[in-house]
Amino acid sequence: MIARQWIGETRESDAEEYAKYLEETGVRHCEGVRGNCGVLLLKRIYDAKAQFIFISFWDSLVAIKAFAGPEYEKAVYYSEDQRFLLTMESRVTHYEVEHRA
C-alpha cells in the first residue's frame, strides 16, 4: 500500500469552510477512484493559521496515476484552492505503508 501526503495552510478564519471544501473535492475525488483505500484528513490550528494534512491510501502506483495523472508527484488542486491556500505547494510525498491497523 502507498500513502500519498499533501500539506496545505489557510488562515484560521477559513479553516472550517476549507475543511468542508476539501471533503467535497479532494476526499470525494480520491474515494471515487478505483484502488483508493481510504483518506485521512488532519487539521491543526497555530499562529492564526490552519494546517491541513491530507493522506490518501492507494493499492498501487497505477491507482495513484488514475487520480493524479502521469506526473503523479505533482499536487492535485481544485478550482477554489487558490482562494483559500496561503501557498500552493507543487509536490506531494509518497510513502510505502509498512503497517496499518
C-alpha positions in Angstrom: 0.0 0.0 0.0 1.1 3.5 -0.7 0.3 6.7 1.3 0.2 10.0 -0.6 0.7 13.1 1.6 -0.2 16.7 0.8 0.1 19.6 3.2 -1.6 23.0 2.9 -2.3 26.0 5.0 -5.1 28.5 5.2 -5.9 31.4 7.5 -7.5 30.2 10.8 -10.7 32.1 9.9 -11.0 29.9 6.7 -10.4 26.6 8.4 -14.0 25.4 8.7 -15.0 26.4 5.2 -11.8 24.9 3.7 -12.3 21.6 5.6 -15.8 21.3 4.0 -14.4 22.2 0.6 -11.7 19.5 0.9 -14.3 16.9 1.8 -16.4 17.9 -1.3 -13.4 18.0 -3.7 -10.3 16.0 -2.7 -11.8 13.4 -0.4 -14.7 12.8 -2.8 -12.4 12.6 -5.8 -10.0 10.2 -4.1 -12.7 7.9 -2.8 -14.2 7.7 -6.3 -11.0 6.3 -7.9 -10.6 2.5 -8.1 -7.7 1.5 -6.0 -8.2 4.1 -3.2 -8.0 2.5 0.2 -9.2 5.5 2.3 -8.4 9.1 3.2 -7.2 10.7 6.4 -7.7 14.5 6.8 -5.9 16.1 9.7 -6.1 19.8 10.9 -4.2 21.8 13.4 -4.5 25.5 14.3 -1.4 27.5 15.2 -0.3 31.1 14.8 -3.6 32.2 13.3 -3.2 29.5 10.6 -4.9 26.2 9.9 -2.6 23.4 8.6 -4.2 20.5 6.8 -2.5 17.2 6.2 -4.3 15.1 3.5 -3.2 11.5 3.4 -4.7 9.2 0.9 -4.0 5.4 0.7 -3.7 3.5 -2.5 -3.2 -0.1 -3.5 -0.8 0.7 -6.4 1.1 3.4 -8.3 -1.4 2.7 -11.2 -4.2 3.8 -8.9 -2.4 7.0 -7.9 -1.8 7.8 -11.5 -5.5 7.3 -12.2 -6.1 10.0 -9.6 -3.3 12.4 -10.2 -2.3 11.8 -13.8 1.1 10.7 -15.2 3.0 13.3 -13.2 1.7 11.7 -10.0 4.2 13.5 -7.7 2.5 16.9 -8.6 -0.1 18.1 -6.2 -3.7 18.0 -7.4 -5.6 21.3 -6.9 -9.2 22.3 -7.4 -10.9 25.5 -8.6 -11.2 27.3 -5.3 -7.9 26.2 -3.7 -6.1 29.3 -4.7 -8.7 31.4 -2.8 -8.1 29.6 0.5 -4.5 28.4 0.5 -1.6 30.6 1.7 0.8 28.8 -0.6 0.4 26.2 -3.4 3.0 23.5 -2.9 3.7 21.9 -6.2 4.7 18.4 -4.9 3.3 15.7 -2.7 5.2 12.9 -0.8 4.6 9.2 -1.2 5.4 6.5 1.4 5.2 2.8 1.4 2.9 1.7 4.3 4.8 -0.7 6.5 1.9 -1.3 9.0 -1.7 -0.3 9.2 -4.0 -1.4 12.0 
